[in-house]
Amino acid sequence: RRKIEELECASFGDESHIIYVNGSRRDNTPLGKLMQDFFEPDAEKIHYKELANRVDYFKGKEQGVSAMCDLMENFLAKREAKALEEGRIEGRVEEQLRSIKMLMQNLGMTAQAAMDAIGIDKATQSHYLARLSVL
């Protein structure tokens, strides 16, 4: 899971699981052949038949190219909507953090008292404390 190490509790939350593979390995092992296939634009030269068939469909057939374009458009639209929502949430968090800092500086409140005063629930407070300690 990806996270920002300086904020121990802050994960990217994108549910990604990343496996790194040396793409320059292109020998005659199964992994080497797969790496060769990933870099091969010609479906007829691909070692693995299942991959060759899909490459041919999505790159060589009009119906496959159209399907790929539709998939990409839908994917990008969903990503954009998610990014907008995340931006709105982050904007609210930033506003609350500014309010907490203002209460702490102007009224001498502790971070805990300031969060209680503006109604931040206990479950969220530890995340806010981590962000406040970085500011």
N, C-alpha and C positions, 0 to 999 in steps of 0.2 A: 504494500500500500504506500502510495506517495504521501509525504507529509513535509511540513516545514519544521525542521529540527529545532529552530529557535523557539517555536511555539509548540511545546510538547503535545498538546492536545489537538492541534490544528492539522487535520488531514485535508487533502484536496477534495475528498468526498466524491470522486468521479468513478469509483468502483473499478478502476483500471487494475489490471494484473499484467505486468510486463515481464516478458522473458527475453533476454538478450541472446542473440545468436551471432556468431562470427560469419557475416555474409561473404567474406572473402574466401572462405573455405569452399572450394569447388572441386574436390577430388571425387573418386568413384565410390565413396561411402554413401549410404542412403541420405545422410544430411548434406553431404557435398552435392549430390545430384539434385536435391531439393533446392539448394541455393542456386545452382545453375538454372533450374527451372524458373525461379523467381525473377531472374534477370533476363530471361529469354522472351523476346517479343513475338517470336514465331511459334505458334501452337504446335506445328508439325515437328519441331525440334525438342519439345518438352518430354522428359523421361516418363513422368507419371501421367497415365492416361486420363484419370479423373480431372487432374488439373488442366491438362491439355484440352479436354472437352469444354471446360468452363471458360478458359481463356478464348478459345475459338468462338464460343457462343457470345461472350460479352464484348469481344473486340472485332469479331468477324461477321457476325450476323446482325442484320438491321434490327430485328426484334430484341436481341440481347443488348445492343448499344442503347436502344430506346429505354429498355428496362433499367439499365445502369444509370442513365440520365435521370429517370424518374426517382430511383432510389437515392441518388445524390441530392436531388432537389428536396426531397422529403427529409433527408438527414440534416441538411443545412438549415431548413426551416425550423426543425425541432431544436437544433443547437442554438439558433438565434433566439427562439422563444425562451429557452432555458437560460441563456446568457442575460436576456433582459430581466427575467425574474430574479436571477442571482444578483444582478446589479441593483435592483430595487431593495432586496433584502440587505445587501451590503451597505446601501445608502442609509437604511434605517439603523443598522448597527453603528455606523459611523456617527450618526446624529446622537444616538444614545451614549456612545463613548464621549462625545464632546460634552454632553450634559453631565455625565459623571465627573469628568475632569473639572468642569466649571463649579460644580457643587463642592468638590474637594478643595479647589483653590480659593474660591470666594467665601465659602462657609466653613471651611476647615473640617469637612466631613471625611470620614474614612471611606474607602472605596465601597466597602460593604454597606455602610449606611446610605451612601449616595445611590447605590443600586436598589436598595430597599425602597428609598424615597421615590424613585421613578418607576417602580413596579417591575423590575426584572426578576423573573422567577429563579429559584434556587438552582435549578438544573442548568441554567444558562450562565449563572454568575461566574463559575470557574473559567469558562471560555473568555468572558469579559476581563477577568482578572489577568489572565495570560496576555491578552492584547494590551491591557493597560500597562503591564510591566515592561513591554517593549517600547511603548511611546516615550 
